[in-house]
Amino acid sequence: MANEIQTDYASGSTLYAVIRNRAGQVWHPGQQGFETWGTNGRTAADYACALTDKAGSRYVGDFDAGIPAGDYGIQVFRQAGATPADTDPLVGSRAILWTGTGELTAAKILANRAVQDPTTSTIDYYDDDGQTLLLSHVLHDEGATFTRMIDNG
């Protein structure tokens, strides 16, 4: 993966990112899994994903290829000492919808290739390269009944 994590902050600092799942667990690169912060005495240094200062107040870093597809939060911290620490200040955060190979955005779905199978009605959405499948959308034509109840209570 390359530069999926991006944040703006004054150049000249040392920044790192931490990736969390929807349950609030943190990605541990060494174990290639999510866990509760501090498991087995681990600290920010164990969870940190390095960010590179690209000048012009832009930092970039890579989303770990071992992270499965899903919805994640990225927290960015400014390293105050020689190594990442639990007391480092948070300087930014954002959400990412990860496909397992890249970030899924509305722009990618709208601007890139989409192919519908006329037999199954499945629509496949592809990344910029036209080959990498980002999302499959299966359409269903099923009847449903909804009952509306008025509460006079």
Sequence and secondary structure as in RCSB ss.txt:
>XXXX:A:sequence
MANEIQTDYASGSTLYAVIRNRAGQVWHPGQQGFETWGTNGRTAADYACALTDKAGSRYVGDFDAGIPAGDYGIQ
VFRQAGATPADTDPLVGSRAILWTGTGELTAAKILANRAVQDPTTSTIDYYDDDGQTLLLSHVLHDEGATFTRMI
DNG
>XXXX:A:secstr
  S EEEE  TTS EEEEEE TTS EEETTTTEEE TTGGG  HHHH EE EE STTEEEE   TTS SEEEEEE
EEE  SSS  TT  EEEEEEEEE SSSB  HHHHHHS EEE TTT EEEEE TTSSSEEEEEE            
   
